[in-house]
Amino acid sequence: MTPAHLLSMRKSLGLSQTEMAEELGLSLADYRNLESGRCAILRLHALAVERLAMARVARAGGEPMALPLALLMDVIGIYSTIDGTLTEPASTATAKKQPAFH
């Protein structure tokens, strides 16, 4: 994730820098350093932002396909790893098929 992606994600979520920092458990200064590129955005930060976006979609009652397909497939893969099954949401039936997770 680049600083531009982080900024775009924050704006698409409708959050101020202060709100985004609070949601991610960061100080405002630390968040601003990430968004400005003064500090590197770690994988941990990217995952936290993705989790926040997924939670917001779920709370809003949104359809799973409101998420990018690659991200949705990652979530399905995580669940299949945890419980040993692969249950594809019905809304992905018309989406481009991805290789099955093993």
C-alpha positions in Angstrom: 0.0 0.0 0.0 1.3 3.4 -0.9 0.6 6.7 0.8 -1.7 7.6 -2.2 -3.6 4.3 -1.7 -4.0 5.1 2.0 -5.3 8.6 1.3 -7.7 7.2 -1.2 -9.0 4.5 1.2 -9.5 7.0 4.0 -11.4 9.4 1.7 -13.5 6.5 0.3 -14.4 5.6 3.9 -15.4 9.2 4.6 -13.0 9.6 7.5 -10.9 12.5 8.6 -7.2 11.9 9.4 -8.1 12.1 13.1 -10.9 9.5 12.7 -8.7 7.2 10.7 -5.9 7.4 13.2 -8.3 6.6 16.0 -9.8 3.6 14.1 -6.3 2.2 13.5 -5.1 2.9 17.0 -2.5 5.4 16.0 -1.7 8.8 17.1 -2.6 11.6 14.7 1.1 12.4 14.1 1.9 8.8 13.3 -1.0 8.5 10.9 -0.1 11.7 9.1 3.5 10.4 8.8 2.1 7.3 7.0 -0.2 9.2 4.7 2.5 11.7 3.8 5.1 9.0 3.1 7.5 10.2 5.9 7.1 6.7 7.4 6.8 3.4 5.6 3.4 1.7 5.5 4.0 -1.7 6.9 1.9 -4.8 5.9 0.4 -4.6 9.4 -0.9 -1.1 8.6 -2.3 -2.2 5.2 -4.1 -5.2 6.8 -5.6 -2.9 9.5 -6.9 -0.6 6.8 -8.4 -3.5 4.9 -10.0 -4.9 8.0 -11.5 -1.5 8.8 -12.9 -1.3 5.3 -14.4 -4.8 5.6 -15.9 -3.9 9.0 -17.5 -0.8 7.6 -19.1 -2.6 4.7 -20.4 -5.3 7.0 -21.8 -2.7 9.5 -23.5 -0.9 6.7 -25.2 -4.1 5.5 -23.3 -3.9 2.2 -22.9 -6.7 -0.2 -19.6 -8.6 0.0 -18.9 -7.7 -3.6 -18.5 -4.1 -2.5 -15.0 -5.3 -1.7 -12.5 -5.7 -4.4 -12.6 -9.3 -5.7 -9.0 -10.1 -4.8 -9.6 -9.0 -1.2 -12.9 -11.0 -1.0 -11.0 -14.1 -2.2 -8.3 -13.5 0.4 -11.0 -13.4 3.1 -12.5 -16.6 1.8 -9.0 -18.2 1.7 -8.4 -17.2 5.3 -11.7 -18.7 6.5 -11.1 -21.9 4.5 -7.7 -22.3 6.2 -9.3 -21.8 9.6 -12.2 -24.2 9.2 -11.0 -26.4 6.4 -13.9 -25.5 4.0 -14.3 -23.2 1.1 -17.7 -21.6 1.0 -18.0 -19.1 -1.8 -20.5 -16.3 -1.2 -23.4 -16.5 -3.7 -22.6 -13.0 -4.9 -19.3 -14.2 -6.3 -20.9 -16.7 -8.7 -21.0 -14.2 -11.5 -17.6 -12.8 -10.7 -14.5 -13.9 -12.5 -13.4 -17.3 -11.2 -10.2 -17.4 -9.3 -8.1 -20.6 -8.6 -9.4 -22.6 -5.7 -7.6 -22.4 -2.4 -5.9 -25.6 -1.1 
